[in-house]
Amino acid sequence: MDPALPPRLKEAAEALLEGVSRKDLAAHSTAISKEYRAGGGSARVVRSEADTLAYLVARLPATYAVNAAVLAEVRAAVPDFTPAHLLDVGAGPGTAAWAARETWPALAQATLTDSNASFLDLARKLVPNAEFLPRNLITEALPAADLVIASFVIAEIAEPSSAVSKLYAATTDVLVLIEPGTPQGFARIHAARAQLIAQGANVLAPCTHANACPMTGTDWCHFTQRLPRSRDHMQAKGASVPYEDERYSYLAVSKARRSANEARARILAPPRESKPGIELKLCTPAGLENRSIAKRDKQAFVAVRRAEWSDLV
Ligand SMILES: C[S@@+](CC[C@H](N)C(=O)[O-])C[C@H]1O[C@@H](n2cnc3c(N)ncnc32)[C@H](O)[C@@H]1O
């Protein structure tokens, strides 16, 4: 899927940014990026319209690109799944709602919830034909939906396991959790995976099995998504290259269906080319494996020659 913002979302975001001082935008962007990098939550840094506009410039392109990549993996794992109702929890500007509609254009109903009134106001301006509910994920009830997404939200919750239970209880079919691709983000995904498997969930992605996660020690399972940077995005971040790479960890599970990719292997790092062939770091149902595929093993080599980090083989 295209990692760039869909043209209509880009236009709507640009319209909101018209007349806004680029200097102020850059200052707000720096402040919120710094807070997120330090592991802080939106409640501390996103308090005004100016803050949400800075989120649009500094974070939305990356969180959208990651959602698009993750939902493409979900679609590949369960090609028969055509969600009717999306619940985007901790929706922010409506990132997951946009990515879900791009992935499944027939998606009829979208409910966006957030505890932050400034974010919900922004989402109302950016996401057409949706329902917007001010809801605290921890203390208030969530409506049920066949597709539930919490994108970059669990990081902000003091008690992740009760949030995960609540999200799963609201899910009638597929639940998607996305976190930053840091050791801490992966630790939350790792814990949610064990918890959800214990509750009977079928794992759809990125894992191709429901065995104990083989990732141990200082290693962590994450992926990266490259996305284009607009001029505003570059300016706000003081960046010199027209793209950025966003790292993420994620988990998709289902109550109702199993993955079409069970028993395959997922590439967990950039493939390394060497003179004799290619080296792949794989997660397989039997555990982690470093596999060398020699050029002279023509059939196997051709099959993986163009494979990339996060692909299935
Ligand atoms: C980093 S933003 C992510 C926004 C959006 N999902 C995205 O991927 O771009 C985190 C969002 O979670 C929301 N949030 C944090 N704690 C929450 C809670 N207890 N209940 C509901 N929303 C919460 C924040 O208000 C914010 O909108």
The ligand as an SDF file (V2000), in Angstrom:
LIG
                    3D

 27 29  0  0  0  0  0  0  0  0999 V2000
    0.3970    9.0360   19.8540 C   0  0  0  0  0  0  0  0  0  0  0  0
   -1.2880    9.3850   19.7040 S   0  0  0  0  0  0  0  0  0  0  0  0
   -1.7610    8.2490   18.3900 C   0  0  0  0  0  0  0  0  0  0  0  0
   -2.8880    8.7830   17.5800 C   0  0  0  0  0  0  0  0  0  0  0  0
   -3.2960    7.9190   16.3930 C   0  0  0  0  0  0  0  0  0  0  0  0
   -3.8630    6.6670   16.8270 N   0  0  0  0  0  0  0  0  0  0  0  0
   -2.1390    7.7040   15.4570 C   0  0  0  0  0  0  0  0  0  0  0  0
   -1.7060    6.5510   15.2870 O   0  0  0  0  0  0  0  0  0  0  0  0
   -1.6790    8.6800   14.8500 O   0  0  0  0  0  0  0  0  0  0  0  0
   -2.0040    8.5800   21.1090 C   0  0  0  0  0  0  0  0  0  0  0  0
   -3.4950    8.7820   21.2160 C   0  0  0  0  0  0  0  0  0  0  0  0
   -4.0170    7.9860   22.2840 O   0  0  0  0  0  0  0  0  0  0  0  0
   -4.9470    8.7740   23.0020 C   0  0  0  0  0  0  0  0  0  0  0  0
   -5.0640    8.2550   24.3830 N   0  0  0  0  0  0  0  0  0  0  0  0
   -4.1060    8.1750   25.3230 C   0  0  0  0  0  0  0  0  0  0  0  0
   -4.6150    7.6640   26.4650 N   0  0  0  0  0  0  0  0  0  0  0  0
   -5.9250    7.4010   26.2260 C   0  0  0  0  0  0  0  0  0  0  0  0
   -6.9820    6.8610   27.0270 C   0  0  0  0  0  0  0  0  0  0  0  0
   -6.7990    6.4860   28.2850 N   0  0  0  0  0  0  0  0  0  0  0  0
   -8.2100    6.7400   26.4530 N   0  0  0  0  0  0  0  0  0  0  0  0
   -8.4160    7.1210   25.1580 C   0  0  0  0  0  0  0  0  0  0  0  0
   -7.4390    7.6410   24.3680 N   0  0  0  0  0  0  0  0  0  0  0  0
   -6.2150    7.7730   24.8870 C   0  0  0  0  0  0  0  0  0  0  0  0
   -4.3350   10.1630   22.9480 C   0  0  0  0  0  0  0  0  0  0  0  0
   -5.2590   11.1740   23.2850 O   0  0  0  0  0  0  0  0  0  0  0  0
   -3.8630   10.2150   21.5070 C   0  0  0  0  0  0  0  0  0  0  0  0
   -4.8720   10.6270   20.6450 O   0  0  0  0  0  0  0  0  0  0  0  0
  1  2  1  0
  2  3  1  0
  2 10  1  0
  3  4  1  0
  4  5  1  0
  5  6  1  0
  5  7  1  0
  7  8  2  0
  7  9  1  0
 10 11  1  0
 11 12  1  0
 11 26  1  0
 12 13  1  0
 13 14  1  0
 13 24  1  0
 14 15  1  0
 14 23  1  0
 15 16  2  0
 16 17  1  0
 17 18  1  0
 17 23  2  0
 18 19  1  0
 18 20  2  0
 20 21  1  0
 21 22  2  0
 22 23  1  0
 24 25  1  0
 24 26  1  0
 26 27  1  0
M  CHG  2   2   1   9  -1
M  END
$$$$
